[in-house]
């Protein structure tokens, strides 16, 4: 069993930046694909970014060039660096391990002036 604990998030103005962190309780973290998902009010949850143990990553088209997913296996932590945030990025962001097998608690990101 892997527990994921998130930190980061909050309120930011358009054009601002935030970094989300997701700390895993087990070194097994390094063996799993890890991802960030978000759910906006009234919308379905969508995958924002995914990172595989071999270093590959993929992004939702709307965040390409603005968001960056990374992991630090020594710290068993997943990150999402979010730059040039826009109101459309508002939502609850959750990290997940192994495509939904494990979930973080979710954190609110609000982009508003």
C-alpha positions as CSV (number, residue, x, y, z in Angstrom):
1,X,0.0,0.0,0.0
2,X,1.3,3.4,-1.0
3,X,0.0,6.6,0.6
4,X,0.3,9.9,-1.3
5,X,0.3,13.2,0.5
6,X,-0.1,16.4,-1.5
7,X,1.1,19.9,-0.7
8,X,1.0,23.2,-2.6
9,X,-1.9,24.8,-4.5
10,X,-3.9,27.8,-3.6
11,X,-5.0,31.1,-5.2
12,X,-2.9,32.7,-7.9
13,X,-3.4,35.5,-10.4
14,X,-3.5,34.8,-14.2
15,X,0.1,34.4,-15.4
16,X,1.3,33.2,-12.1
17,X,3.0,30.0,-11.1
18,X,2.5,27.3,-8.5
19,X,4.2,24.0,-7.7
20,X,2.4,21.0,-6.5
21,X,4.1,18.1,-4.6
22,X,3.0,14.6,-3.9
23,X,5.0,12.6,-1.4
24,X,4.8,8.9,-1.4
25,X,5.1,6.7,1.6
26,X,7.0,3.9,-0.1
27,X,10.1,3.6,-2.3
28,X,7.9,1.5,-4.6
29,X,7.0,4.9,-5.9
30,X,9.9,4.7,-8.3
31,X,8.4,1.7,-10.0
32,X,5.0,3.2,-10.8
33,X,3.8,5.6,-13.5
34,X,2.7,8.7,-11.6
35,X,0.3,11.3,-12.8
36,X,-1.5,14.5,-12.0
37,X,-5.2,14.9,-12.7
38,X,-7.6,17.8,-12.2
39,X,-11.4,18.2,-11.9
40,X,-13.0,21.6,-12.7
41,X,-16.5,22.4,-11.3
42,X,-19.1,20.6,-13.4
43,X,-16.6,18.7,-15.4
44,X,-15.1,15.3,-15.5
45,X,-11.7,14.6,-14.1
46,X,-8.9,14.8,-16.7
47,X,-5.3,13.7,-16.8
48,X,-3.0,16.7,-16.8
49,X,0.4,15.0,-17.0
50,X,1.8,11.5,-16.6
51,X,5.4,10.4,-15.9
52,X,6.8,7.0,-16.3
53,X,9.8,5.4,-14.4
54,X,11.9,5.4,-17.6
55,X,11.5,9.2,-17.8
56,X,8.9,9.5,-20.5
57,X,6.1,12.0,-19.9
58,X,2.9,13.2,-21.6
59,X,0.8,16.2,-21.2
60,X,-2.7,17.4,-21.8
61,X,-2.5,19.6,-24.9
62,X,-3.8,22.7,-23.2
63,X,-0.9,22.6,-20.6
64,X,2.0,21.7,-23.0
65,X,4.8,24.3,-22.7
66,X,3.4,25.6,-19.4
67,X,3.4,22.7,-17.0
68,X,6.2,20.3,-16.2
69,X,5.9,17.0,-14.3
70,X,9.0,15.5,-12.6
71,X,9.9,13.1,-9.8
72,X,12.6,12.7,-7.3
73,X,13.0,9.0,-6.5
74,X,15.3,9.7,-3.6
75,X,12.6,11.8,-1.9
76,X,9.8,9.6,-3.3
77,X,8.1,12.8,-4.4
78,X,6.3,13.8,-7.6
79,X,6.1,17.4,-8.7
80,X,4.0,19.5,-11.0
81,X,5.4,22.9,-11.9
82,X,2.7,25.1,-13.3
83,X,3.6,28.3,-15.1
84,X,1.5,31.0,-16.9
85,X,-1.6,29.8,-15.1
86,X,-4.9,30.7,-16.6
87,X,-8.5,30.7,-15.2
88,X,-9.2,27.5,-17.2
89,X,-6.6,25.7,-15.0
90,X,-8.8,26.1,-12.0
91,X,-9.8,22.9,-10.3
92,X,-9.0,20.2,-7.7
93,X,-5.6,18.7,-8.6
94,X,-4.9,15.1,-7.5
95,X,-1.8,12.9,-7.8
96,X,-2.2,9.3,-8.6
97,X,0.1,6.3,-8.8
98,X,-0.2,3.4,-11.2
99,X,-3.2,4.9,-13.1
100,X,-5.6,5.3,-10.3
101,X,-4.4,2.5,-7.9
102,X,-3.3,5.1,-5.4
103,X,-4.6,8.7,-4.9
104,X,-3.5,11.8,-3.1
105,X,-6.1,13.8,-1.1
106,X,-6.5,16.5,-3.7
107,X,-5.7,20.2,-3.5
108,X,-7.5,23.3,-4.8
109,X,-5.9,25.5,-7.4
110,X,-7.8,28.7,-8.2
111,X,-6.6,31.1,-10.9
112,X,-8.4,34.4,-10.6
113,X,-7.7,38.1,-10.6
